Amino acid sequence: MNILFMDWGCFGKDGTIKAMEELGHTVYKFAHEDYKLRQSASFLDAFYEFVEKYHIDFCFSYNYFPVLAIGCHEKNLKYISFLYDSPYVMLYSFTLMYPTNYVFLFDQAEYLKLRQGGLTNIYYMVLPADTEQIEKLLKQPFDRERVTSDISFMGQLYNEEHNFLDRVTAAGDEYLNGYLRGIMESQKKISGYNFIEEMLTPDILKRMQDAYPFVPDQTSVESPTYTYAKYFVDRKITSEERIHILTEIGKRFPQQCKLFTWNQNTTIEGVKNMGIAEYFHEMPLVFRHSKINLNISLRSIYTGIPLRCMDIMANRGFLLSNYQSDLAEAFIPGEEYVYYEDTEDLMDKIDYYLTHEKERLEITENGYQKVVKLHNYKDCFTEIFRICEIQP
């Protein structure tokens, strides 16, 4: 069949297209500057012309785009989307109800929430990963000193000035600020369950709206509760957790941890800020040459396996992560990866696995082999196409 692949700066493009072609399909990449807009006549005109020109049978994208869903619905084409971002506000669009949609989520909690809401075209799937790229990169010249470390963390700290929650608290509502601080500190003590949305009562939501108004798009169906919980509170908790953990690592393991992050001006004592690691060519080398790769999940990912975890294991890296129930379900803790329960447990496990190389390497290899056998692109899309009743 002829597949329209929505071509934007997504991860996994090459591996996905290769798998689709190996499964007997022909892939045509379609790009348009309006792909992020919820509605666009220009996008739809170009889309319809492309569909006719290449005799497209169905469409695929990483993440979900309402304007593409509209076009597929009008042409009665199946639209398969696979989300790897969370939160992802464009998922909450009235277009999600179209029967032409097949939406795959990597977070079971989000999947169950939408399924229980009556949407039957939502599915759960572990994100696939590319296990071949690292071998190609190792054959090319690279800066070994830069990518080698005892401990590495790669990700944003979300510590930019005037982030969303800071704008709320800056309004000076002492009751609101105290309440938010209380639920944030409580949430930090719990892994595996997120109660922030439940704790944003009507009164608290009104106070947050008064402090920093949120106006949803007219074509969107996301609730203020969802937005304030995921984009404001969860994001702030994630920022504080990541900075706290890295600060403790800097104290316990000075100069042994490298931080790869967008904010090159961030200084954490005892931690080396290496700046940005390019995703396709440098990041895999960091994972491969770090003795321990940390994953500190975004709090807005309730149960899912972050793409970062899959990338670490796919590149033969040792994964030490916070607890995520989907991760514990798909991989065996202590045999294919390791999780920590709190900051002190994390410090103990860093110390243990830095000094027990044989165990660390065995776990690393087991995790890698699990990804190779069960979570490669070809097998993933074989299952997706089976669910969507797609034949070559």
N, C-alpha and C positions, 0 to 999 in steps of 0.2 A: 504493500500500500504506500501511497504518497503522504508523507507526514510534513506538516508545517511546524517547524521548530521556532518558537518565539526567541529571537536572538537579541539578548541584552547582556549586560556584564555579569551573568550568573556563573556560579560555580558548577562544575560537573558537565559542562557542555561537551567537551571532546569525548569523554567516556560514554556519555549518553548517546551521542550520535553514532559512535562506533558500535555500541550494543544494538541500537535500532537497525543499523545496516546489517549486522551479523544475523539478526533475526529475520532478514529478508525484506526489509522496508527501504524505501528511498526517502531521504531527508532533504527538505528545502528550508533554508534559514530565512526567516522573515524579520526585518527590523523596521521600526518606525519610532520617531521621536516622541510620539504621544502615547506610548504604551502604558505609562503610569497614570494617565488621565482616566477618570471613570467614564467619560463620554468624549468622543471625538469623531466628527464627520470625516475629517481628513484621514484618520486611521482606518475607519471602516471602508472608505473608498479604495484605499490602497490594498486593504485586506481582501476585499471582494475581487479586485482585479488579479491579485496574486493567486487566490484560490482557483479562479477560472483558468489562469495561464498554466498552472502546474497540476491541475486536476487533483487537488488536495482531497484526501479521504478523511483525515482527522488532524487535530492540532494538539500540540504539547507545549507546556511552559513550566519552568521552575518558578514557584510562587504563582499566585492567582491574580489575573488581571481582568477586571470587570468589562473593559472595552472589548477585549478578545472574546469574552464569554458572550457578549451581545452579538458580535459578528458570527460566532459559531451557531448561536441559537437561530439567527436569521437564516443561515444557510443549512440548518439541520445537520451540523457536523459535530461529532463528539469532540469535546474539549477536555483533555486530561491535564491536570495541573498537580504538581508535587511541591508542597511548601517545605522550605527549610528555615524560614525566618519566624521568630516569635518574639514579641507580638507582631501581628500582621493585620493591620486595620482594614485593608482592602478586601480581606476575606468576608468581612461583615457587610456584604452588599446584597441588595435585593436580587441581583443576578444569580446568586448562589443557588437559588431554587430552580433554575433552568434544568430540565431533564437531560439536556445535552452535556451537562457537567459531570466529570468524574474527578473528585478532589481527594488527593492523598495527603494525609497529615502525619508528621513524625512524632506527635505528642498524643498519647492515648487519652489523656485527660481532656484535651481540646476535642478530639474525635468523639468521645463519649458525650460530651456536652452538646455538640451539634446533632449527633444521632438521637439523643434523648429529646432534642428540640423538634424532631420530626423529619430531619434531612436524611434521606436514604442514599444519597449519592456521595457520601463521605466515607473514606476508608483510612485505615491505619497501616503504615508501612515504615519499617526502619530505613533510614537513608542509606543509599549505596555509597561505595567509596572506590577510588582508583588505587589498586595495589601495584600497578605497573610503572607509574610515573617516577617513583623514587629510584628504581633501578636505572632508568635513563639518566636521571640527574647525577647519580653517583659516578657516571662515566665521564662527566664534564667537569671542567675546572670550577672550583668554588672556594670561598673563604672559610676554611675549616675552623679557624680560631673563632670567627664570629658566630658560627652556628653550633659550636660545641659548648655544653655546660653540664653541670650536675643537675640543676633544676631549671626548668623554663616555664614561663607562663606567657601565653600569647592571647591578647584580647584587649578590649577597651576597658578603661577604668571609669568612664562616664563621670569624670570629675571636672567637666567644663564649668566655667562660671555661669551662674544664673540658669542652672538646669530647671526642668519643669517644676519639681517639688520645691526647690528653693524659691521660685517665684510665688508659690502658694504661701509658704511660711513667711515670706517677706511682708505679707500683708498685715502681720502682727496680731492675728487671732490667737490669743494665748491658749484658749481651750482646744481649738483645732490643732495647734502645733503640738501641744502636750499629748493629745489623743493619738495623733499620727506617730509621734515618737514612741509611744507605748506599744502600738501594734507592730511597728517596725522592729523594735527590740525583741518582742515576743516571737515574731516570725523568724528572726535570725537563729533562734534556738531550736527550730523545728525543720527537719529535712523530710522530704517526701510528701508534704501536704502544704498547700498554700491557702491561707484563709483570708487574705487581704480583701478580696471582693466582698466576702461575707461581712467584714467588719466596717465597710463603708456604708453606714446607715443613711437614711434619707436626710437626717439633720447634718451629718458630716459632709455628705455630697453637696448640700446646699451651701455650706460654709466654704467648701473648696471652689464651688462655682462662683461664689461672691468674691473670693480671693483671686482667682484666675479663671475666668470664664472659658468654657469649652463649648464650641458650636459645631456639631457634627455635619458632615456633608449631607445634602438633602437626599442623595441616592443611597446613603449608608444606613445600616440598621444597628450599628454598634451602640451600646449603651454608655452613658457617662461613667457608670460603675466600671465597665471594662477599661475604658480609656484612662481614668484616674488611677485605677489599680495597677495596670500594666505599664503605662508610659510614665507615670509619676512616681508611685510608691515602690513598685517592684524594681524599677530602674535605680532608684536611690539606694534601696537595700543592697542591690548588686554592687553598686559603687563602693559603699561602705565596707561590705564583706571582702571584696577583692583587695582594697587598700589595707584593711586590717590584717588579712592573711599574709600579704606580701611584706608588710611591716614586721610581722612576727618572724617570718622566714629570714628577713634581713638581720634580725637580732640573733636568731638561733644558728643560722648558716650564712654568716657574712660573706659577701662577694661570691657566693656559690650559685646564686639565682640570677637568670637573665630575663628581663621583661621586654617583650616585643609588643609595642602599642603605638597607637596613632599620636598620642600626646607625648612628643619628644622632650617636653620641658618638665614633665613630672619627675620629682626626685623622691625616692624612698631609700632611706639609709640602709646600706648593706646590700642593695639590689642594683644591678646594672641595667639601666634603661638603654636598650639597643635600638629604639625607634621602630619603624615599620619593617615587617618582614613580608616581602612580596609573596602573594598566595601561591602562585603556580610554580615558581622556580626556587624560592628560598625557604618557604615555610616547611615543605616536606623534609628538607635537610636539617632544619632545627629539630623536628620531631625525631628524626633518625639518630641525631647525635646528642640528644639530651638524655641523661640517665633517667630522669623523671620528668614527665610532662604533666603539668597541672591542668585540670579543667575545673573551673569555678563557674557553674552554670548561671545564666541569667535567671533571676527568680520568676520571670514571666514564662519560662519553660517549666511547666508544672511537673510533668513526668517523663518527657521525651528525651531521646538521646541526641544531644547537640551535634551538629555537623563536625565540630571541633574534635569530639571524641572519636568519631569514625575516621577522620583524617589522621589522627595520631596513631591509631592501631593499624590503619592501612599502610602507613609508612614505617612499620616496624618500630613504633615508639612505645615506651612503657607509659600506661595511662593511670594516673592517680586522680580520682574525681570525687566530688561531693556525691551524695546518694541521689540517684534518679531511678525510680522504680522500673521504667522501661529498659534502662541499661542493665539492671540486675536481672531482668527477665530474659534479655537476649544474650547476655554474656555472663559467665560464671565468676562471681566475685572471688578474689583470691587465687584464681587459676588463669583467668584471661584478662583481668584488669583488677585494680584495687580501689576501694572507696574509703573515704574518711567520714567520721561521724561529727566531729567538731574540730576546732582549731588545735587543741592539744593532741587529739588523735592523729591529726594530719602531721604535726611535728614529729610524733613518734614514728609514724610510718615513713616519712621522708628519711629519718635517721636510720631506720631498719633497712630499707631497700637500697640506700646508698652504700651500706656495708654488707649486704647480702646479694652479691652480683649474680650468683647462680640462679637463685630464686627469681630475681628480677628479670633475667634474660629468658627464663622458662615461661614466665607469665607473658612477657612481650611476644614471644613466638606463638604462644597459644592464642593470644588475641588476634595477632596477624592472620594466623591460619583460619580462624573463625570468619574473619572478614572475607578472606579469599574464597572460602567454600560457600558461605551463605549470604554474603552481602555485597557481592560484586554487581556491576551494572547489568550484565546480561541476564543473570537469574532474577534480579529485581524487576526488570522490564518484561521478562517472560511472564512473571506473575501479574504485573499490572495489566498487560495486554490480555491475559486470561480473564481477569476480573471484568475488563471493559469489552470483552468479546471481540477482540481485534485479531484478525488472521492475516498472515503475510499476503 
